[in-house]
Amino acid sequence: MSANSSIAVTPKSIIDESSDFFDTYRNETPMLPDFGVWVEVKQDSEVGTFLVHGPESLMRGIFGNIVEEVPRKLASIAKKQHCIIS
C-alpha cells in the first residue's frame, strides 16, 4: 500500500438520495475503475450499510475476492454480497 492509497466509505442512504449527482460527476470525470463491497454495520439496535470502494489492489488486499467493479452509474449498484461487522 502506498502513501497515496485511499478508500472511500459512502453511506447507502447518500447514494440513494444523491445518485443523480454522483452519476453525472462519475460520467463527466475521467477516473480509474473503482472496486467495492457493501459493508453492513450492526451496533446495538442501529444498522448501517456503506459502500466501501477504492483501487482494485487495495480493496482486494482488504476484502479478498468479494469485491466487484463499481459501475459508473451508482444507481445501478445491487446489494449482492456484503460484509457484516458487529
N, C-alpha and C positions, 0 to 999 in steps of 0.2 A: 504494500500500500504506500503510495507516495504522499508527500505533504499536501499535494493539491487534490487528493481524492476526497470526494464527499458524497453523501447520500442525502436524499430529501425525504421528509415524512409529511404526507399530506392527508389530513382527515377526510374520510369518505364524505362527510357532510359538506365540506367545502367543494369537493369535486361535483357532488350532486347539485349544489346551489349555483356553482360558477362554471359549469362545464363549457358553456359557450365562450366565455372569456379565455379559458385555458386552451380550448381547441383553436381559436383564432390565433392566439400567441404561438402555439406549437406549430401551426401550419405556416406561419409567416417567418419563423425564426429558424435558420439552419442550425441543426443540432445533431449530435450523435444519438443513436438509439439508446433509450433508457431500458433497463430491465428492472422488474419489480415483483413484489409479493404483497398480498394483503396480510396485515397483521391485526388480529383481534385481541384486544387487551381486556381482561376481566379483573377488576379490583373492587372488592366488596360487592355492592349491587350495581356498580357502574360498568358499562361495556362500551368500548370504543373501537372503531375499525379505521385503520390507516393504511394508505398505500405507501410502502417504503420503496424508493426507487433510486437508481443511480447507474454507474457504469457496470457493464456485464461482469468483468473480472472481480470487481469489489463485491457486487451483490452475490455472485456465486460463491465467493470465499466466505461470506457470512451465512447465507441461507442454503447453499448447495443447489441441487438441481430443481428445486421447486420454483425458482424464479422464471419469469417469462418476459418476452419483449413487451414493453408498454406501447400500445398503439398510439399514433399521433392524435387520434380523436379519443380523448379521455372518457367521453360519454359512453363509448362502446366497451369499456372495461367490464368484464364479468368477474364476479367473486367465485372463481373456480377453486383455487387452493389457498389456504391461509394458515399462518402460524397462530397458535393461541398462547398468549403469555398471561399467566395468572399471578 
